[in-house]
Amino acid sequence: MAATGRRDPALAAASGLMLGAAFLPRVPGLLAWLALVPFLAALESRVANGRARGDFVLGWVGGAAFFLLSTHWLALMDDSAMTIGWLKYLGWVLGALYLAIFWGLAAALAGVCARRTGIAARWTFVPAMLVLEELRGSGDLGFPWFQPGYTQHEVLPVLQLASLGGVTLVTTWVLLVNAGILHAWRARTARTWAMLALLVGLPIGWGAWVLQGRTEPAGPRIALVQGNIPGALKWTGNHTEQILRAFVTLSDSVGRADRPALVVWPETATGSYVRRNPYESIAVAQLAARIQAPVYMGMAHYTFDEQGKPVVWNAGGGWRPDGSLTPTYAKRHLVPFGERVPFQRWLPALGKLDLGQAEWQPGTGPVLFEGPTGQPMSMLICFESIFPDLARADVRAGSRLLLNITNDEWFGNGAALVQHAAMAPFRAVENRVPVARCANTGLTEMIDAYGVVTARVPVFTPCVLVAPLPAAGEDSPWRRFGDWPGVLAAGLVVVMLVRPRGVRSRPA
């Protein structure tokens, strides 16, 4: 496992590609358990040989390889999503190179901590990476999409760790397993192999024990309508009536036969201001009355501020069977450069950029709706499902069901659909509440409080998923305390930075 200076960038790139592959469909998440071992070996080699200047570059190379592979779907985006089609290629490359900076900073920080403390860089990299992952997911440009923990969304015993400390704790475990493999390989003693076995086995055993308390869903039935509306139809010309008819027909087909307690349509289902259009609003209200169930959907919506100027939202809401309207929820965290150009509060001129983006205004907080069991439910629109704090805020406000409505049609039938859907089980386990995920083209699925996908329909098919609602679970440490692993990691880094300088770390 020894690395030479000339091989270090190749080892870093290999790690980035392996970890990126773990985010691709049909690639087992187990690959993430050892993907970073070559990178950690290279970093330790640099620390041991005093080549501090190269730590950042090493991490950046690994990060660039990782993000170029894992975000390749940006280059496959439908041209209709942008004013100038070729900008998607530029956005893919520049975005990957920008995100790689966080890997570079994590490597540099780990190197500094290792040199100051004498602790092997394989271990200092864990808290350093967690700190930079927190920063990568923060602010107007926050993009926590690719935390390594998300690779474990199908490893159900490991997934249960999220109830204790969120996806950050699962990421911590993945990083520790990588460091443990390198440690055991270099030491090659029975003791180190036994410690590695405990590191891997204990969380899996605990998670398997937790899963024994799981029961099959037995609540009221929910209908999730997957319209499969092409973007070329929704966003070009006037096809609103045709699209509305498609959703109404699908909803009617199950409403009378299956008697669902709730019907859900995806994000911006018809692509129009439904509540501002009398014809559309009446049609949906009549549907709710016919099937005797509330109908919820994503929609464009607007109101007026005190100066009479329109305030436009990417919103969600519904119609009750008696024809009345539910409250309206406005999406809180907008996609940068897709739904709104960031930093306009400081640089208003940025608002004049035309990249084909919408110009939505952000919402201000959770909105609770009456759920099918009488308990409150809430809504996460598309991109919001990747932010754990938003779901936690909803549940702490009283929500016992998370509706995740989305439209991922822009990216075709590829990795983006799987990657985005993989985050929903984490939101379920973190908060121990079910998630009903309704997507325009898929993946439309029902997820229980243990992260188990209890029902799913094929992608890119107009259909309806009718499934019983799983029960919400008991309170979880994550729900109560939030991201304590990230806070702990930051504390460890501070301690390592302020303590007196130690000896150089050398590989075991």
Secondary structure, DSSP 8 states (H G I E B T S, - for coil): ----GGGHHHHHHHHHHHHHHTTSTTS-GGGGGTTTHHHHHHHHHHHHTT-GGGHHHHHHHHHHHHHHHHTGGGGGS-GGGSSSTTHHHHHHHHHHHHHHHHHHHHHHHHHHHHHHH---HHHHHHHHHHHHHHHHTSSTT---TT-GGGGGTT-HHHHTTHHHHHHHHHHHHHHHHHHHHHHHHHH--HHHHHHHHHHHHHHHHHHHHHHTT-----S-EEEEEE----HHHHSSSS-HHHHHHHHHHHHHHHHHHH--SEEE--TTSSSS-GGG-HHHHHHHHHHHHHHTS-EEEEEEEEEE-TTS-EEEEEEEEEE-TTS-B---EE-SS--BTTTB-TTTTT-GGGGG--SS--------S---EE-TTSSEEEEEEGGGGG-HHHHHHHHHTT-S-EEEEE--GGG-SSHHHHHHHTTHHHHHHHHT--EEEEESSS--EEE-TTS-EEEE--TTS-EEEEEE--------HHHHH-SHHHHHHHHHHHHHHHS---------
